[in-house]
């Protein structure tokens, strides 16, 4: 696994951890864009994997 991929995973975990520390109203507000970002990252990862496989 490339170094930047593991770094990205660590950053994602830090973001998730920070979101859960925040108060509930703020957490609910931040979770909506975060979910779409996460879906975007998932599709990006799939595209990267497809490029690597080909």
DAVEN-V778436 format. One record per backbone hydrogen bond with DSSP energy under -0.5 kcal/mol. NH is the residue of the N-H (numbers start at 1). CO is the residue of the C=O. If there is no record, write none. Layout:
# DAVEN-V778436
nh: (NH/NH)
co: (CO/CO)
This chain:
# DAVEN-V778436
nh: (6/7/8/9/10/11/12/13/14/15/16/17/18/19/20/21/22/27/28/29/30/31/32/33/34/35/36/37/38/39/40/41/42/43/44/45/46/47/48/49/50/51/52/53/54)
co: (2/3/4/5/6/7/8/9/10/11/12/13/14/15/16/17/18/23/24/25/26/27/28/29/30/31/32/33/34/35/36/37/38/39/40/41/42/43/44/45/46/47/48/49/50)
